[in-house]
Amino acid sequence: MSFRPWRLTGTLTLASLYAGLLFGQQPKTTIQDTLYKADGTRFNGVAFIEWRSFYSGVPRTVASHSTTTQIVDGVLNVQLIPTTDATPQSYYAVTFNSDGRIQFREYWAVPPSAAALKLKDIRLAAQPLPGEKQLGIADIALLQSELAVRPARGSLWANRRVVMAGSDGALNSVAGAPTDCVRVDGTAVPCEAGSPAPGIDYVDGETPQGAIDGSNANFTLANAPKPVAGLMLYRNGLLQKQGLDYTLNGNVLTFTGPSIPVGGDLLLAFYRLSGSDYIHMDAETPSGAVDGSNVTFNLNNAPTPEDSLQLYRNGLFQKQGIDYTLSERTVTFFGVAVPQSGDILLAFYRRAP
């Protein structure tokens, strides 16, 4: 991911294509501004605007959703329902995308206003909003009692091991060699000849090790992903692109440029260590014109099963049945999910051998 600083001046005239359709006739605030890059040229790209459900001051319930606004020759113009008088107080999460890369992410708190506002009037310094209540265990009904009866890790717990319940209910890992077979009583013995080979070995939700301080670029995984392209690395829930946001050498991750994690970022890694009966298709780019009007794209193979397809647009997970439909190997986008010029599509799925 590359990052180009930009500054804001002036008044804009381009109307948003989707905001009016999504929000109907509810009172809205207009946000107008002109976006420039640091080299003085005007910003061209897309603003992807997301929000969680809130109860507006109209009053009316606004459902969780998103919209995409084109920024042409620096012109940004969008109308949004105010969030500062909402219940709970809400905000918009906005991702700016240009040249097929995410340039910047910020958060907007929009007040009611008859006059058009500039980004400096609505931009938040940080997320979440100041004053937002942080829930504790006691704030959630029955959570404390449920936690009290949950299985707990025992003293013999170890990652990436078969788990058995001890006599005290604690969960402990079974000791033994990786090629051993485990009996129902938790004992491990060498597998007999003709026993099935161990199946696929996945690592899910691992946190790479390394200082998250805005300057450290190197992080390590517990294992080297096999295959390399099978690694799915997320930063704050956003899929990072290998070769663009980071490189992988064995089990060492090296982030580049503005993708280097800063304080408060959350990293999660999902990867494989061996093969399986299925063939895994990793980081495939569906074929089709990415021009804002074409809605049909093709995969090289038909995902088996269909639910194994994980499709990302600019690193954002696309929901099957909401953002697109799948028929055999044909993906059909609809609504605001239709890929715009410069968008990046990546697909991960399994197929039969």
C-alpha positions as a Markdown table, in Angstrom:
| # | Residue | x | y | z |
|---|---|---|---|---|
| 1 | Met | 0.0 | 0.0 | 0.0 |
| 2 | Ser | 1.3 | 3.4 | -0.9 |
| 3 | Phe | 0.3 | 6.6 | 0.9 |
| 4 | Arg | 0.2 | 10.0 | -0.7 |
| 5 | Pro | -0.6 | 13.0 | 1.6 |
| 6 | Trp | -3.2 | 15.4 | 0.3 |
| 7 | Arg | -4.7 | 18.7 | 1.4 |
| 8 | Leu | -8.2 | 20.1 | 1.2 |
| 9 | Thr | -9.6 | 23.4 | -0.1 |
| 10 | Gly | -12.5 | 24.8 | -2.1 |
| 11 | Thr | -16.1 | 23.9 | -2.7 |
| 12 | Leu | -17.3 | 21.0 | -4.7 |
| 13 | Thr | -20.2 | 20.4 | -7.1 |
| 14 | Leu | -20.3 | 16.6 | -7.9 |
| 15 | Ala | -23.4 | 14.8 | -6.4 |
| 16 | Ser | -23.1 | 11.4 | -4.7 |
| 17 | Leu | -24.6 | 8.6 | -6.8 |
| 18 | Tyr | -25.8 | 6.4 | -4.0 |
| 19 | Ala | -26.4 | 8.3 | -0.7 |
| 20 | Gly | -29.8 | 9.5 | -1.7 |
| 21 | Leu | -31.0 | 6.0 | -2.7 |
| 22 | Leu | -29.8 | 4.5 | 0.6 |
| 23 | Phe | -31.1 | 7.2 | 2.9 |
| 24 | Gly | -34.4 | 8.1 | 1.2 |
| 25 | Gln | -35.8 | 11.5 | 2.1 |
| 26 | Gln | -34.5 | 11.7 | 5.6 |
| 27 | Pro | -32.8 | 15.0 | 6.6 |
| 28 | Lys | -29.1 | 14.9 | 5.5 |
| 29 | Thr | -26.0 | 16.9 | 5.9 |
| 30 | Thr | -23.9 | 17.7 | 2.8 |
| 31 | Ile | -20.2 | 17.2 | 2.9 |
| 32 | Gln | -18.3 | 19.1 | 0.2 |
| 33 | Asp | -14.6 | 19.5 | -0.4 |
| 34 | Thr | -11.8 | 19.4 | -2.9 |
| 35 | Leu | -9.0 | 16.8 | -2.4 |
| 36 | Tyr | -5.4 | 17.3 | -3.5 |
| 37 | Lys | -2.3 | 15.2 | -3.4 |
| 38 | Ala | 0.9 | 16.5 | -1.9 |
| 39 | Asp | 2.3 | 17.2 | -5.4 |
| 40 | Gly | -0.5 | 19.6 | -6.1 |
| 41 | Thr | -2.5 | 17.4 | -8.4 |
| 42 | Arg | -6.1 | 16.6 | -7.7 |
| 43 | Phe | -7.0 | 13.3 | -6.0 |
| 44 | Asn | -8.9 | 10.8 | -8.2 |
| 45 | Gly | -10.4 | 7.6 | -6.7 |
| 46 | Val | -13.2 | 6.3 | -4.5 |
| 47 | Ala | -14.4 | 6.9 | -1.0 |
| 48 | Phe | -15.8 | 3.8 | 0.6 |
| 49 | Ile | -18.2 | 4.8 | 3.5 |
| 50 | Glu | -19.4 | 2.3 | 6.1 |
| 51 | Trp | -21.6 | 2.7 | 9.2 |
| 52 | Arg | -23.1 | 0.6 | 11.9 |
| 53 | Ser | -26.8 | 0.6 | 12.7 |
| 54 | Phe | -28.0 | 3.7 | 14.7 |
| 55 | Tyr | -31.2 | 5.5 | 15.7 |
| 56 | Ser | -31.2 | 8.9 | 14.0 |
| 57 | Gly | -32.5 | 12.1 | 15.5 |
| 58 | Val | -35.4 | 12.2 | 12.9 |
| 59 | Pro | -36.1 | 9.7 | 14.6 |
| 60 | Arg | -35.6 | 6.7 | 12.3 |
| 61 | Thr | -33.5 | 3.5 | 12.5 |
| 62 | Val | -30.6 | 3.5 | 10.0 |
| 63 | Ala | -29.4 | 0.0 | 9.2 |
| 64 | Ser | -25.7 | -1.0 | 9.0 |
| 65 | His | -24.6 | -0.6 | 5.4 |
| 66 | Ser | -22.1 | 1.1 | 3.1 |
| 67 | Thr | -21.9 | 3.3 | 0.0 |
| 68 | Thr | -19.2 | 4.2 | -2.5 |
| 69 | Thr | -18.6 | 7.7 | -3.8 |
| 70 | Gln | -16.5 | 8.5 | -6.8 |
| 71 | Ile | -13.9 | 11.3 | -6.5 |
| 72 | Val | -13.2 | 12.8 | -9.9 |
| 73 | Asp | -10.7 | 15.6 | -10.4 |
| 74 | Gly | -10.6 | 16.0 | -6.6 |
| 75 | Val | -14.4 | 16.6 | -6.3 |
| 76 | Leu | -16.1 | 15.0 | -3.3 |
| 77 | Asn | -19.8 | 15.6 | -2.6 |
| 78 | Val | -21.9 | 13.3 | -0.4 |
| 79 | Gln | -25.0 | 13.6 | 1.7 |
| 80 | Leu | -25.2 | 11.7 | 5.0 |
| 81 | Ile | -27.6 | 11.4 | 7.9 |
| 82 | Pro | -26.2 | 13.2 | 10.9 |
| 83 | Thr | -24.6 | 10.9 | 13.6 |
| 84 | Thr | -23.8 | 13.4 | 16.4 |
| 85 | Asp | -27.5 | 13.3 | 17.6 |
| 86 | Ala | -27.9 | 9.6 | 17.0 |
| 87 | Thr | -28.5 | 6.9 | 19.6 |
| 88 | Pro | -26.0 | 5.5 | 20.2 |
| 89 | Gln | -23.7 | 8.3 | 19.0 |
| 90 | Ser | -22.3 | 6.9 | 15.8 |
| 91 | Tyr | -19.7 | 7.7 | 13.1 |
| 92 | Tyr | -18.8 | 6.9 | 9.5 |
| 93 | Ala | -15.7 | 4.9 | 8.7 |
| 94 | Val | -14.3 | 6.1 | 5.4 |
| 95 | Thr | -11.6 | 4.4 | 3.2 |
| 96 | Phe | -10.0 | 6.4 | 0.4 |
| 97 | Asn | -8.8 | 4.3 | -2.6 |
| 98 | Ser | -6.8 | 5.5 | -5.5 |
| 99 | Asp | -4.8 | 3.7 | -8.2 |
| 100 | Gly | -6.1 | 0.4 | -6.8 |
| 101 | Arg | -4.6 | 1.0 | -3.4 |
| 102 | Ile | -6.0 | 2.1 | -0.1 |
| 103 | Gln | -4.5 | 5.5 | 0.6 |
| 104 | Phe | -6.1 | 6.6 | 3.9 |
| 105 | Arg | -8.8 | 5.7 | 6.4 |
| 106 | Glu | -10.5 | 8.1 | 8.7 |
| 107 | Tyr | -13.7 | 8.6 | 10.7 |
| 108 | Trp | -16.5 | 11.2 | 10.4 |
| 109 | Ala | -18.9 | 12.5 | 13.0 |
| 110 | Val | -21.6 | 14.3 | 11.0 |
| 111 | Pro | -23.7 | 17.0 | 12.8 |
| 112 | Pro | -27.0 | 18.3 | 11.5 |
| 113 | Ser | -26.3 | 21.3 | 9.2 |
| 114 | Ala | -28.3 | 23.2 | 6.6 |
| 115 | Ala | -25.0 | 24.5 | 5.1 |
| 116 | Ala | -22.5 | 22.2 | 3.4 |
| 117 | Leu | -19.6 | 21.1 | 5.6 |
| 118 | Lys | -15.9 | 20.5 | 4.8 |
| 119 | Leu | -14.0 | 17.4 | 6.0 |
| 120 | Lys | -12.2 | 19.5 | 8.7 |
| 121 | Asp | -15.7 | 20.0 | 10.2 |
| 122 | Ile | -16.5 | 16.3 | 10.6 |
| 123 | Arg | -13.2 | 14.5 | 10.8 |
| 124 | Leu | -12.5 | 12.6 | 14.1 |
| 125 | Ala | -9.0 | 12.5 | 15.6 |
| 126 | Ala | -9.4 | 8.8 | 16.5 |
| 127 | Gln | -11.8 | 5.9 | 16.6 |
| 128 | Pro | -13.9 | 5.1 | 18.6 |
| 129 | Leu | -15.7 | 8.3 | 19.5 |
| 130 | Pro | -14.8 | 10.0 | 22.8 |
| 131 | Gly | -17.2 | 9.2 | 25.5 |
| 132 | Glu | -18.3 | 5.9 | 24.0 |
| 133 | Lys | -19.1 | 3.5 | 26.8 |
| 134 | Gln | -16.7 | 0.6 | 27.1 |
| 135 | Leu | -18.7 | -2.5 | 28.3 |
| 136 | Gly | -17.5 | -4.6 | 31.1 |
| 137 | Ile | -18.4 | -8.2 | 31.9 |
| 138 | Ala | -21.0 | -7.0 | 34.5 |
| 139 | Asp | -22.7 | -4.9 | 31.8 |
| 140 | Ile | -23.8 | -8.0 | 29.8 |
| 141 | Ala | -26.6 | -10.1 | 31.2 |
| 142 | Leu | -25.6 | -13.6 | 32.2 |
| 143 | Leu | -22.1 | -13.3 | 30.9 |
| 144 | Gln | -20.4 | -13.7 | 34.3 |
| 145 | Ser | -22.3 | -16.9 | 35.1 |
| 146 | Glu | -21.6 | -18.3 | 31.6 |
| 147 | Leu | -17.9 | -17.6 | 32.0 |
| 148 | Ala | -17.9 | -19.3 | 35.4 |
| 149 | Val | -18.9 | -22.6 | 33.9 |
| 150 | Arg | -16.9 | -22.5 | 30.7 |
| 151 | Pro | -14.0 | -25.0 | 30.2 |
| 152 | Ala | -10.7 | -23.5 | 31.2 |
| 153 | Arg | -7.1 | -24.2 | 30.0 |
| 154 | Gly | -5.3 | -26.6 | 32.2 |
| 155 | Ser | -1.6 | -26.5 | 33.2 |
| 156 | Leu | -0.7 | -28.9 | 30.3 |
| 157 | Trp | -2.3 | -26.7 | 27.5 |
| 158 | Ala | -0.2 | -26.2 | 24.4 |
| 159 | Asn | -1.0 | -24.7 | 21.0 |
| 160 | Arg | -1.5 | -26.9 | 17.9 |
| 161 | Arg | -2.2 | -30.1 | 19.9 |
| 162 | Val | -5.1 | -32.4 | 20.3 |
| 163 | Val | -7.1 | -31.4 | 23.5 |
| 164 | Met | -8.8 | -33.6 | 26.0 |
| 165 | Ala | -10.9 | -32.8 | 29.1 |
| 166 | Gly | -9.3 | -33.8 | 32.4 |
| 167 | Ser | -11.0 | -35.2 | 35.4 |
| 168 | Asp | -11.4 | -31.6 | 36.7 |
| 169 | Gly | -12.9 | -30.4 | 33.5 |
| 170 | Ala | -9.8 | -28.4 | 32.5 |
| 171 | Leu | -8.6 | -28.6 | 28.9 |
| 172 | Asn | -5.1 | -30.1 | 28.5 |
| 173 | Ser | -3.1 | -31.0 | 25.4 |
| 174 | Val | -2.3 | -34.6 | 24.6 |
| 175 | Ala | 1.4 | -35.5 | 24.8 |
| 176 | Gly | 2.9 | -37.5 | 22.0 |
| 177 | Ala | 4.6 | -37.3 | 18.6 |
| 178 | Pro | 2.9 | -35.4 | 15.7 |
| 179 | Thr | 2.5 | -38.7 | 13.8 |
| 180 | Asp | 0.8 | -40.6 | 16.8 |
| 181 | Cys | -2.8 | -41.6 | 16.9 |
| 182 | Val | -4.9 | -40.4 | 19.9 |
| 183 | Arg | -7.4 | -42.7 | 21.6 |
| 184 | Val | -10.7 | -41.5 | 23.1 |
| 185 | Asp | -9.2 | -41.6 | 26.6 |
| 186 | Gly | -6.5 | -39.1 | 25.5 |
| 187 | Thr | -3.6 | -41.4 | 25.3 |
| 188 | Ala | -1.3 | -41.2 | 22.3 |
| 189 | Val | 0.2 | -44.3 | 20.6 |
| 190 | Pro | 2.0 | -44.9 | 17.4 |
| 191 | Cys | -0.5 | -45.3 | 14.5 |
| 192 | Glu | -0.8 | -48.9 | 13.2 |
| 193 | Ala | 0.1 | -49.7 | 9.6 |
| 194 | Gly | -2.7 | -48.7 | 7.2 |
| 195 | Ser | -4.1 | -46.0 | 9.5 |
| 196 | Pro | -5.1 | -42.8 | 7.7 |
| 197 | Ala | -2.4 | -40.2 | 7.5 |
| 198 | Pro | -2.8 | -37.0 | 9.5 |
| 199 | Gly | -5.1 | -34.6 | 7.7 |
| 200 | Ile | -4.5 | -31.0 | 6.8 |
| 201 | Asp | -2.9 | -28.8 | 9.4 |
| 202 | Tyr | -4.3 | -25.3 | 9.7 |
| 203 | Val | -3.2 | -22.3 | 11.8 |
| 204 | Asp | -6.1 | -20.0 | 12.5 |
| 205 | Gly | -6.0 | -16.6 | 14.2 |
| 206 | Glu | -2.3 | -16.5 | 15.1 |
| 207 | Thr | -0.9 | -13.1 | 16.2 |
| 208 | Pro | 2.5 | -12.5 | 14.6 |
| 209 | Gln | 5.2 | -11.7 | 17.1 |
| 210 | Gly | 6.9 | -8.3 | 17.0 |
| 211 | Ala | 6.7 | -4.8 | 18.4 |
| 212 | Ile | 3.7 | -2.8 | 17.1 |
| 213 | Asp | 5.1 | 0.7 | 17.5 |
| 214 | Gly | 4.9 | 2.3 | 14.0 |
| 215 | Ser | 8.6 | 1.7 | 13.3 |
| 216 | Asn | 9.2 | -2.1 | 13.5 |
| 217 | Ala | 8.5 | -3.7 | 10.1 |
| 218 | Asn | 9.5 | -7.3 | 10.9 |
| 219 | Phe | 7.2 | -9.9 | 12.5 |
| 220 | Thr | 7.5 | -13.7 | 12.9 |
| 221 | Leu | 5.0 | -16.5 | 12.6 |
| 222 | Ala | 5.3 | -19.7 | 14.6 |
| 223 | Asn | 5.6 | -21.6 | 11.4 |
| 224 | Ala | 6.4 | -21.1 | 7.7 |
| 225 | Pro | 3.2 | -21.1 | 5.7 |
| 226 | Lys | 2.9 | -23.9 | 3.0 |
| 227 | Pro | 2.1 | -22.8 | 0.4 |
| 228 | Val | 3.3 | -19.2 | 0.7 |
| 229 | Ala | 0.3 | -17.9 | -1.2 |
| 230 | Gly | -2.0 | -19.5 | 1.3 |
| 231 | Leu | -1.2 | -17.0 | 4.0 |
| 232 | Met | -4.1 | -14.6 | 4.7 |
| 233 | Leu | -2.8 | -11.8 | 6.9 |
| 234 | Tyr | -5.2 | -9.2 | 8.3 |
| 235 | Arg | -4.4 | -5.8 | 9.8 |
| 236 | Asn | -7.4 | -4.4 | 11.8 |
| 237 | Gly | -9.6 | -6.8 | 9.8 |
| 238 | Leu | -8.3 | -5.7 | 6.4 |
| 239 | Leu | -6.7 | -8.3 | 4.2 |
| 240 | Gln | -3.1 | -7.4 | 3.4 |
| 241 | Lys | -1.7 | -8.1 | -0.1 |
| 242 | Gln | 1.5 | -10.1 | -0.2 |
| 243 | Gly | 4.1 | -8.4 | -2.3 |
| 244 | Leu | 2.4 | -5.0 | -1.9 |
| 245 | Asp | 1.8 | -4.5 | 1.8 |
| 246 | Tyr | 4.4 | -7.1 | 3.0 |
| 247 | Thr | 6.8 | -9.8 | 2.0 |
| 248 | Leu | 7.2 | -13.3 | 3.4 |
| 249 | Asn | 10.5 | -15.1 | 3.8 |
| 250 | Gly | 10.1 | -18.4 | 5.6 |
| 251 | Asn | 8.2 | -17.4 | 8.7 |
| 252 | Val | 9.3 | -13.8 | 8.7 |
| 253 | Leu | 6.9 | -11.0 | 7.6 |
| 254 | Thr | 8.3 | -7.7 | 6.5 |
| 255 | Phe | 5.8 | -4.8 | 6.1 |
| 256 | Thr | 6.5 | -2.0 | 3.7 |
| 257 | Gly | 5.9 | 1.7 | 3.8 |
| 258 | Pro | 2.5 | 2.9 | 5.2 |
| 259 | Ser | 1.5 | -0.7 | 5.9 |
| 260 | Ile | 3.9 | -0.9 | 8.9 |
| 261 | Pro | 1.6 | -1.6 | 11.9 |
| 262 | Val | 1.2 | 1.3 | 14.4 |
| 263 | Gly | 0.3 | 1.3 | 18.1 |
| 264 | Gly | -3.1 | -0.3 | 18.7 |
| 265 | Asp | -3.2 | -2.2 | 15.4 |
| 266 | Leu | -4.3 | -5.9 | 15.5 |
| 267 | Leu | -2.6 | -8.5 | 13.3 |
| 268 | Leu | -4.1 | -11.9 | 12.7 |
| 269 | Ala | -2.7 | -14.7 | 10.4 |
| 270 | Phe | -4.4 | -17.7 | 8.9 |
| 271 | Tyr | -2.4 | -20.3 | 6.9 |
| 272 | Arg | -1.8 | -23.9 | 6.1 |
| 273 | Leu | 1.2 | -26.3 | 6.9 |
| 274 | Ser | 0.4 | -29.2 | 4.6 |
| 275 | Gly | -1.8 | -30.4 | 1.8 |
| 276 | Ser | -5.3 | -31.9 | 1.7 |
| 277 | Asp | -7.7 | -33.9 | -0.5 |
| 278 | Tyr | -8.8 | -30.6 | -2.0 |
| 279 | Ile | -6.8 | -28.3 | -4.2 |
| 280 | His | -6.5 | -24.8 | -2.7 |
| 281 | Met | -6.6 | -21.8 | -5.0 |
| 282 | Asp | -4.9 | -18.8 | -3.4 |
| 283 | Ala | -4.9 | -15.1 | -4.3 |
| 284 | Glu | -6.5 | -15.6 | -7.7 |
| 285 | Thr | -7.6 | -12.5 | -9.6 |
| 286 | Pro | -11.0 | -13.1 | -11.2 |
| 287 | Ser | -11.0 | -12.2 | -14.9 |
| 288 | Gly | -13.3 | -9.4 | -16.1 |
| 289 | Ala | -13.2 | -5.7 | -16.9 |
| 290 | Val | -12.8 | -3.6 | -13.7 |
| 291 | Asp | -14.5 | -0.4 | -15.0 |
| 292 | Gly | -17.4 | 0.4 | -12.8 |
| 293 | Ser | -20.0 | -1.0 | -15.2 |
| 294 | Asn | -19.0 | -4.7 | -15.7 |
| 295 | Val | -20.7 | -6.9 | -13.1 |
| 296 | Thr | -19.6 | -10.3 | -14.3 |
| 297 | Phe | -16.2 | -11.9 | -13.4 |
| 298 | Asn | -15.0 | -15.5 | -13.9 |
| 299 | Leu | -12.8 | -17.7 | -11.7 |
| 300 | Asn | -10.4 | -20.3 | -13.1 |
| 301 | Asn | -12.4 | -23.1 | -11.4 |
| 302 | Ala | -15.7 | -23.7 | -9.7 |
| 303 | Pro | -15.3 | -23.5 | -5.9 |
| 304 | Thr | -16.0 | -26.8 | -4.1 |
| 305 | Pro | -17.9 | -26.3 | -1.9 |
| 306 | Glu | -19.3 | -22.9 | -3.0 |
| 307 | Asp | -19.0 | -21.6 | 0.6 |
| 308 | Ser | -15.3 | -22.1 | 0.5 |
| 309 | Leu | -15.0 | -19.0 | -1.7 |
| 310 | Gln | -13.5 | -16.0 | 0.1 |
| 311 | Leu | -13.7 | -13.0 | -2.2 |
| 312 | Tyr | -12.0 | -9.6 | -1.3 |
| 313 | Arg | -12.4 | -6.2 | -2.9 |
| 314 | Asn | -9.6 | -3.9 | -2.0 |
| 315 | Gly | -9.0 | -6.1 | 1.0 |
| 316 | Leu | -12.6 | -6.0 | 2.2 |
| 317 | Phe | -14.4 | -9.3 | 2.5 |
| 318 | Gln | -17.4 | -9.5 | 0.1 |
| 319 | Lys | -20.5 | -11.4 | 1.4 |
| 320 | Gln | -22.0 | -14.0 | -0.9 |
| 321 | Gly | -25.7 | -13.3 | -1.4 |
| 322 | Ile | -25.3 | -9.6 | -0.4 |
| 323 | Asp | -22.4 | -8.2 | -2.5 |
| 324 | Tyr | -22.4 | -10.9 | -5.2 |
| 325 | Thr | -23.8 | -14.2 | -6.4 |
| 326 | Leu | -21.9 | -17.3 | -7.5 |
| 327 | Ser | -22.9 | -19.7 | -10.3 |
| 328 | Glu | -20.4 | -22.4 | -11.1 |
| 329 | Arg | -17.3 | -20.3 | -11.6 |
| 330 | Thr | -19.1 | -17.0 | -12.5 |
| 331 | Val | -19.3 | -14.2 | -9.9 |
| 332 | Thr | -21.9 | -11.5 | -10.5 |
| 333 | Phe | -21.7 | -8.3 | -8.4 |
| 334 | Phe | -24.6 | -6.0 | -7.7 |
| 335 | Gly | -25.4 | -2.7 | -6.0 |
| 336 | Val | -22.6 | -0.6 | -4.5 |
| 337 | Ala | -20.3 | -3.7 | -4.6 |
| 338 | Val | -19.7 | -3.5 | -8.3 |
| 339 | Pro | -15.9 | -3.1 | -8.7 |
| 340 | Gln | -14.8 | 0.4 | -9.8 |
| 341 | Ser | -11.8 | 1.3 | -12.0 |
| 342 | Gly | -8.7 | 0.6 | -10.0 |
| 343 | Asp | -10.3 | -1.8 | -7.5 |
| 344 | Ile | -8.3 | -5.0 | -6.6 |
| 345 | Leu | -10.1 | -8.4 | -6.5 |
| 346 | Leu | -8.6 | -11.5 | -4.8 |
| 347 | Ala | -10.2 | -14.9 | -4.5 |
| 348 | Phe | -9.3 | -17.8 | -2.2 |
| 349 | Tyr | -11.2 | -21.1 | -2.5 |
| 350 | Arg | -11.0 | -24.9 | -2.7 |
| 351 | Arg | -11.8 | -27.1 | -5.7 |
| 352 | Ala | -12.0 | -30.9 | -6.2 |
| 353 | Pro | -8.8 | -32.5 | -7.5 |
